[in-house]
Amino acid sequence: MLISKQNFLKLANEFKLERIYNIVVAVIIITMLILAFMALQRPISKPQHQSIVNLSHMANNPETQKIAQQLLQHDGISRAEYFKLMRAYQYENSKAQHYPAMALEDE
């Protein structure tokens, strides 16, 4: 009886409540990362595919147009690739120089 009681007390001292909380938090974080990865691997929807088609025809942003045309050659486009394209479009759009319209009397 004495041996089992000592073993039980040793085991109880090893498992602190804080350690259990840390394990629970780690499991939740890992689960969220796995679910996010699975969501990024899903195929895109019809409106998102249409926006890729529209971007492939836009001549304003040549790099984005090239990426969109490459994506359209694939059979299935994942959401991760779609988000990369949208980020490239946003970046290229922010770098473009937009000048104000010229007044008629300035001509």
PLY file of the C-alpha trace (Angstrom):
ply
format ascii 1.0
element vertex 107
property float x
property float y
property float z
element edge 106
property int vertex1
property int vertex2
end_header
0.00 0.00 0.00
2.85 2.32 0.82
4.39 1.91 -2.65
1.16 2.67 -4.49
0.51 5.73 -2.31
4.01 7.08 -3.03
3.56 6.44 -6.73
0.22 8.23 -6.68
1.67 11.25 -4.88
4.59 11.34 -7.32
2.20 11.20 -10.27
0.00 13.92 -8.76
3.03 16.19 -8.30
4.07 15.71 -11.92
0.68 16.72 -13.36
0.08 20.26 -12.29
-3.08 22.07 -13.32
-1.04 24.62 -15.25
0.50 21.87 -17.38
-2.98 20.56 -18.25
-4.08 24.06 -19.27
-1.00 24.42 -21.48
-1.77 21.11 -23.18
-5.39 22.14 -23.80
-4.31 25.47 -25.32
-1.73 23.74 -27.52
-4.36 21.28 -28.77
-6.74 24.15 -29.59
-4.03 26.05 -31.49
-2.99 22.95 -33.46
-6.63 22.24 -34.30
-7.11 25.79 -35.57
-3.99 25.54 -37.74
-5.14 22.23 -39.24
-8.60 23.63 -39.99
-7.10 26.75 -41.60
-4.84 24.61 -43.77
-7.79 22.47 -44.86
-9.83 25.59 -45.67
-7.04 26.96 -47.88
-6.91 23.72 -49.86
-10.59 23.87 -50.85
-11.42 24.91 -54.42
-12.63 28.43 -55.17
-16.24 29.39 -55.87
-17.76 30.53 -59.17
-17.61 34.31 -58.41
-13.96 33.96 -57.41
-13.24 32.11 -60.65
-14.97 34.91 -62.55
-12.77 37.49 -60.83
-9.69 35.54 -61.96
-11.03 35.56 -65.52
-11.59 39.32 -65.26
-8.07 39.88 -63.92
-6.60 37.80 -66.75
-8.15 40.22 -69.27
-7.06 43.41 -67.48
-4.08 45.10 -69.10
-3.65 47.67 -66.30
-1.68 45.25 -64.14
0.55 43.08 -66.36
2.08 40.97 -63.58
-1.31 40.18 -62.07
-2.63 39.41 -65.54
0.20 36.94 -66.12
-0.41 35.20 -62.77
-4.15 34.99 -63.46
-3.57 33.46 -66.88
-1.26 30.86 -65.33
-3.89 30.02 -62.72
-6.58 29.56 -65.38
-4.45 26.86 -67.01
-4.80 24.68 -63.88
-7.81 22.43 -63.44
-8.48 23.20 -59.79
-7.53 26.48 -58.17
-7.16 26.43 -54.40
-8.14 29.31 -52.16
-4.50 29.81 -51.17
-3.57 30.48 -54.82
-6.57 32.78 -55.17
-5.52 34.78 -52.11
-1.96 35.05 -53.46
-3.37 36.46 -56.70
-5.53 38.97 -54.83
-2.53 40.05 -52.76
-0.46 40.52 -55.93
-3.30 42.53 -57.47
-3.56 44.73 -54.39
0.20 45.27 -54.29
0.46 46.07 -57.98
-2.57 48.34 -57.83
-1.07 50.31 -54.94
2.22 50.76 -56.81
0.57 52.05 -59.98
0.77 55.77 -60.61
-2.68 57.29 -60.90
-2.61 60.81 -62.23
-5.54 63.21 -61.91
-7.65 63.85 -64.97
-6.40 66.62 -67.16
-8.63 69.64 -67.54
-9.82 70.57 -71.04
-8.20 74.01 -70.89
-4.80 72.45 -70.09
-4.54 70.80 -73.50
0 1
1 2
2 3
3 4
4 5
5 6
6 7
7 8
8 9
9 10
10 11
11 12
12 13
13 14
14 15
15 16
16 17
17 18
18 19
19 20
20 21
21 22
22 23
23 24
24 25
25 26
26 27
27 28
28 29
29 30
30 31
31 32
32 33
33 34
34 35
35 36
36 37
37 38
38 39
39 40
40 41
41 42
42 43
43 44
44 45
45 46
46 47
47 48
48 49
49 50
50 51
51 52
52 53
53 54
54 55
55 56
56 57
57 58
58 59
59 60
60 61
61 62
62 63
63 64
64 65
65 66
66 67
67 68
68 69
69 70
70 71
71 72
72 73
73 74
74 75
75 76
76 77
77 78
78 79
79 80
80 81
81 82
82 83
83 84
84 85
85 86
86 87
87 88
88 89
89 90
90 91
91 92
92 93
93 94
94 95
95 96
96 97
97 98
98 99
99 100
100 101
101 102
102 103
103 104
104 105
105 106
